[in-house]
Every structure is written in structure tokens, then in C-alpha cells.
């Protein structure tokens, strides 16, 4: 019976003793480590920051690894701002944006295309026939002049 009471007391006190011990963040899963040449890579799972930890004369030290992601995010943000500016300029000039239905600007008058009617076409054909006949006459006269001289 005494053994049972002793075992129960140990089990009851074990969680309290375990709660008092401080565990490092690596045990909670925040950091993961990978052995590399020249040290250890440390990945912070909360921020995504990668650091290279190596032994120095004064002890271990971690240096943040340059992050290409930050540079890419800055480039994307710059391109998005430039894109928004260009869209505003296109809208201000009345140019339709790709993928959007074009709306005519209200300040400009609409240009109406007037096509020629049959009478206009007949007058044009008569004029062209006169030009053609005169050209043929000029060529024939030039040939006659060449024959007389030759």
C-alpha cells in the first residue's frame, strides 16, 4: 500500500516539476537546424529568417543569411505601383485598359465616317478614265516622235 501511495505522489508531482523547467525554442519547434560546412543553418519557422551559426573566437554567433525573398517582394511592390500609375495615365487619356470594355470619352466629339455614294464613285471613274487616256496619248505621241527622228 505504501508503494502505491509513493507512486501516486511521484506521478502527481512530476507534471509540476516538468512545468517549471524552461525549454528552449528549438524544442517547441520554432527553430530547425541543419548541419552545413562551416557551421549550422538555423531556420526560424515563425519569421522564415535563415541564419548561419558558426563558432567564433568569442563563442558561437549567428549571422542572418541574405534573403532573396525580400528583394523579390520589393521588386514586386515597385512593379505593382508602376502598373497602377500606368493604368491611371491610360484611363486619363481615354485609352481602354486590356480586358476592359472601351468607353468613349465624354469630352471628345464622335467622328462619323461618311462613305462615298454611287454618284461620287462615277465622277471618280470618269476622272480616272480621262487621266488614263491622256497618258496613253502621251506615250503614243512620244513613240511617233521617236520614229520620225530615227
C-alpha positions in Angstrom: 0.0 0.0 0.0 2.9 2.3 0.8 4.3 1.7 -2.7 1.1 2.7 -4.3 0.9 6.0 -2.3 4.6 6.7 -3.1 4.0 6.1 -6.8 0.9 8.3 -6.8 2.8 11.1 -5.1 5.6 10.9 -7.6 3.2 10.9 -10.6 1.3 13.9 -9.1 4.5 15.9 -8.6 6.0 15.1 -12.0 3.9 17.4 -14.1 4.6 20.3 -11.7 8.3 19.7 -11.9 8.2 19.4 -15.7 6.3 22.7 -15.9 9.0 24.5 -14.0 11.8 23.6 -16.4 12.3 26.1 -19.2 12.6 24.5 -22.6 14.5 26.3 -25.4 12.6 27.4 -28.5 14.1 24.7 -30.6 12.2 22.1 -28.6 8.9 24.0 -29.2 9.5 23.8 -33.0 10.3 27.4 -33.7 13.8 26.7 -34.9 15.1 23.9 -37.0 18.8 23.2 -37.6 20.8 21.7 -40.4 24.5 20.9 -40.3 26.4 22.5 -43.2 30.1 23.1 -44.0 31.4 25.8 -41.7 28.6 25.7 -39.1 24.8 25.2 -38.7 21.9 26.7 -40.6 19.1 27.9 -38.3 15.6 28.3 -39.7 13.1 30.4 -37.7 9.7 28.8 -38.6 7.8 31.9 -37.4 9.6 34.6 -39.5 11.3 32.4 -42.2 14.7 34.0 -41.4 17.7 31.8 -42.1 20.9 32.3 -40.1 24.3 30.7 -40.4 25.6 29.9 -36.9 29.3 29.2 -36.5 31.9 29.1 -33.8 33.9 32.3 -33.3 36.8 33.1 -31.0 34.4 34.6 -28.5 31.9 31.7 -28.8 29.0 30.8 -31.2 27.4 33.5 -33.2 24.6 33.5 -35.8 24.5 35.8 -38.8 21.4 36.3 -40.9 21.7 34.9 -44.4 20.9 37.4 -47.2 17.3 36.9 -48.2 16.3 37.0 -51.9 12.7 36.9 -50.9 12.8 40.5 -49.5 14.4 41.8 -52.7 11.8 40.0 -54.8 9.0 41.3 -52.7 10.4 44.9 -53.0 10.6 44.4 -56.8 7.0 43.1 -57.0 5.8 46.1 -54.9 7.6 48.5 -57.2 6.1 46.9 -60.3 2.6 47.0 -58.9 3.0 50.7 -58.1 4.3 51.3 -61.7 1.4 49.3 -63.1 -1.2 51.3 -61.1 0.4 54.6 -62.3 0.3 53.5 -66.0 -3.3 52.4 -65.7 -4.3 55.8 -64.3 -2.5 57.5 -67.1 -4.2 55.3 -69.7 -7.6 56.0 -68.2 -6.9 59.7 -68.1 -6.0 59.7 -71.8 -9.1 57.7 -72.7 -7.2 54.6 -73.7 -9.1 51.4 -72.8 -7.3 49.0 -70.5 -6.7 45.5 -71.7 -9.5 43.2 -70.8 -11.9 46.1 -70.2 -14.7 47.4 -72.4 -13.8 50.7 -74.0 -16.0 53.6 -73.1 -15.9 56.7 -75.4 -14.6 59.8 -73.5 -17.4 62.3 -72.9 -15.3 65.4 -73.7 -14.5 64.4 -77.3 -17.0 64.7 -80.2 -17.7 61.4 -82.0 -16.3 61.3 -85.6 -18.7 60.0 -88.1 -17.3 58.2 -91.2 -19.0 59.3 -94.4 -18.7 56.8 -97.3 -19.0 57.9 -100.9 -22.2 57.3 -102.8 -22.6 55.9 -106.3 -22.5 59.4 -107.9 -19.2 60.2 -106.2 -17.8 56.9 -107.5 -19.0 57.6 -111.0 -17.3 61.0 -111.1 -14.1 59.4 -109.8 -14.2 56.7 -112.5 -14.7 59.4 -115.2 -11.8 61.4 -114.0 -9.5 58.3 -113.9 -10.5 57.4 -117.4 -9.6 60.9 -118.7 -6.2 60.6 -117.0 -5.6 57.1 -118.5 -6.5 58.3 -122.0 -4.2 61.3 -121.8 -1.3 59.1 -120.6 -1.8 56.7 -123.5 -1.9 59.6 -125.9 1.4 61.0 -124.4 3.1 57.6 -124.9 1.8 57.2 -128.5 3.0 60.8 -129.3 6.4 60.0 -127.8 6.7 56.8 -130.0 5.7 58.8 -133.1 8.3 61.4 -132.4 11.0 58.7 -131.9 10.1 57.0 -135.2 10.3 60.4 -137.1 13.7 61.2 -135.6 15.1 57.6 -136.0 
